[in-house]
């Protein structure tokens, strides 16, 4: 197959960086190189119902389910709320370790830490798959993780924040 060639031409992805290639560019590149069936499997990550049909995506989803369960459990415990969440089939110690470090972080910092946790799981899943179809699947998930930060604009965020402050100030009546 052409997987080693495709893997070799892809730009290196690092956590916290802006990727040189967008998800749309990656998909366009691979749409021309993979069969329709393989391309459908590659893009199955975008559809939660289809992702379970790709073994690597199913393992990643199991990890995400466990992470979400642990987050919900911790929130319920902190709010003194009786939790009746369905436990996932497998637990991962690295999730609890990471969540303990996140409790005092801001929302964006927590999101970045969760994404880094996902990145590390992808590192684990990539072992032995550096030049095959699974590598392309892992690359695509990583690209989607990085792309959400590339789309954020600091000036737009600052404008939204200032607008929210102005609305709060306008609704605040001093006694």
C-alpha positions as CSV (number, residue, x, y, z in Angstrom):
1,X,0.0,0.0,0.0
2,X,1.0,3.7,-0.2
3,X,0.7,4.3,3.5
4,X,4.4,4.8,4.1
5,X,4.5,7.4,1.4
6,X,1.5,9.2,2.7
7,X,2.8,9.1,6.2
8,X,6.2,10.4,5.1
9,X,4.8,13.5,3.3
10,X,2.6,14.7,6.2
11,X,3.8,17.6,8.3
12,X,4.8,16.8,11.8
13,X,2.1,17.6,14.4
14,X,3.1,18.7,17.9
15,X,0.7,19.5,20.8
16,X,0.1,23.2,21.2
17,X,1.1,24.2,17.7
18,X,-0.8,25.4,14.7
19,X,-0.8,22.7,12.1
20,X,0.6,23.5,8.6
21,X,-2.3,21.6,7.1
22,X,-6.0,22.0,7.8
23,X,-8.4,19.0,8.3
24,X,-10.0,19.9,4.9
25,X,-6.6,19.8,3.1
26,X,-5.8,16.5,4.8
27,X,-9.1,15.0,3.7
28,X,-8.7,16.4,0.2
29,X,-5.2,14.8,-0.1
30,X,-6.3,11.4,1.1
31,X,-9.6,11.4,-0.8
32,X,-7.5,11.2,-4.0
33,X,-5.2,8.5,-2.6
34,X,-7.6,6.1,-0.7
35,X,-10.4,4.0,-2.0
36,X,-13.9,5.3,-1.2
37,X,-14.4,2.6,1.4
38,X,-11.1,3.4,3.2
39,X,-11.7,7.1,3.0
40,X,-15.1,6.5,4.6
41,X,-13.4,4.6,7.4
42,X,-10.9,7.4,7.8
43,X,-13.6,10.1,8.2
44,X,-15.8,7.9,10.4
45,X,-14.3,9.8,13.4
46,X,-16.6,12.7,12.6
47,X,-19.7,10.6,13.1
48,X,-20.1,9.0,16.6
49,X,-22.3,6.3,15.2
50,X,-19.8,5.3,12.5
51,X,-16.6,5.6,14.5
52,X,-17.4,2.4,16.4
53,X,-16.9,0.5,13.2
54,X,-13.2,1.4,13.1
55,X,-11.3,-0.5,15.8
56,X,-8.8,2.3,16.6
57,X,-11.6,4.8,16.8
58,X,-13.6,2.5,19.0
59,X,-10.6,2.2,21.4
60,X,-10.2,6.0,21.4
61,X,-14.0,6.4,22.1
62,X,-13.8,4.0,25.0
63,X,-11.0,6.2,26.5
64,X,-13.1,9.3,26.0
65,X,-16.1,7.7,27.6
66,X,-14.0,6.8,30.6
67,X,-12.6,10.3,30.8
68,X,-16.1,11.8,30.6
69,X,-17.4,9.4,33.2
70,X,-14.6,10.4,35.6
71,X,-15.2,14.2,35.0
72,X,-18.9,13.7,35.6
73,X,-18.2,11.7,38.8
74,X,-15.8,14.3,40.2
75,X,-18.3,17.1,39.4
76,X,-21.1,15.2,41.1
77,X,-18.9,14.6,44.1
78,X,-17.9,18.3,44.4
79,X,-21.5,19.4,44.1
80,X,-22.7,16.8,46.6
81,X,-25.0,15.4,43.9
82,X,-25.9,11.7,44.0
83,X,-24.5,10.3,40.8
84,X,-25.9,7.4,39.0
85,X,-23.7,7.4,35.9
86,X,-23.2,4.3,33.9
87,X,-19.6,3.1,34.4
88,X,-17.5,2.5,31.3
89,X,-16.0,-0.9,30.8
90,X,-12.4,0.0,31.5
91,X,-10.7,2.6,33.7
92,X,-7.4,4.3,32.9
93,X,-5.2,5.5,35.8
94,X,-3.8,8.4,33.7
95,X,-7.2,10.0,33.6
96,X,-7.5,10.3,37.3
97,X,-3.9,11.6,37.6
98,X,-4.5,14.3,34.9
99,X,-7.9,15.3,36.4
100,X,-6.3,15.8,39.8
101,X,-4.0,18.4,38.2
102,X,-6.9,20.2,36.5
103,X,-9.1,21.0,39.5
104,X,-7.6,24.5,40.0
105,X,-7.2,25.4,36.3
106,X,-9.3,27.7,34.2
107,X,-11.7,26.4,31.6
108,X,-9.4,26.8,28.6
109,X,-6.5,25.4,30.5
110,X,-8.6,22.4,31.5
111,X,-9.6,21.9,27.8
112,X,-5.9,22.0,26.8
113,X,-5.0,19.5,29.5
114,X,-7.8,17.1,28.4
115,X,-6.6,17.4,24.8
116,X,-3.1,16.6,25.9
117,X,-4.4,13.6,27.7
118,X,-6.1,12.5,24.4
119,X,-2.8,13.2,22.6
120,X,-0.9,10.9,24.9
121,X,-3.5,8.1,24.4
122,X,-3.0,8.6,20.7
123,X,0.8,8.2,21.2
124,X,0.1,4.9,22.9
125,X,-2.2,3.7,20.2
126,X,0.3,4.7,17.5
127,X,2.9,2.3,18.7
128,X,3.4,-0.2,15.9
129,X,1.3,1.8,13.4
130,X,3.7,4.4,12.2
131,X,3.3,3.6,8.5
132,X,-0.2,2.1,8.1
133,X,-3.9,3.1,7.9
134,X,-4.2,3.5,11.7
135,X,-1.4,6.1,11.6
136,X,-3.5,8.1,9.2
137,X,-6.5,7.8,11.5
138,X,-4.4,9.0,14.5
139,X,-3.0,11.8,12.4
140,X,-6.6,12.9,11.5
141,X,-7.7,13.0,15.2
142,X,-4.6,14.9,16.2
143,X,-5.2,17.4,13.4
144,X,-8.7,17.9,14.6
145,X,-7.5,18.5,18.1
146,X,-5.0,21.2,16.9
147,X,-7.4,22.8,14.5
148,X,-9.8,23.9,17.1
149,X,-7.2,26.1,18.6
150,X,-6.0,27.5,15.3
151,X,-9.5,28.7,14.6
152,X,-9.6,30.8,17.8
153,X,-8.9,34.5,17.4
154,X,-7.5,36.5,20.3
155,X,-9.0,39.8,19.2
156,X,-12.4,38.3,18.7
157,X,-12.2,36.7,22.1
158,X,-11.2,40.0,23.7
159,X,-14.1,41.8,21.9
160,X,-16.6,39.2,23.2
161,X,-15.2,39.5,26.7
162,X,-15.4,43.3,26.7
163,X,-18.9,43.2,25.2
164,X,-20.0,40.9,28.0
165,X,-18.4,43.2,30.6
166,X,-20.3,46.2,29.1
167,X,-23.6,44.3,29.3
168,X,-22.9,43.4,32.9
169,X,-22.0,47.0,33.7
170,X,-25.1,48.3,32.0
171,X,-27.3,46.0,34.0
172,X,-25.6,46.8,37.3
173,X,-27.5,49.4,39.3
174,X,-25.7,51.0,42.3
175,X,-27.8,51.5,45.4
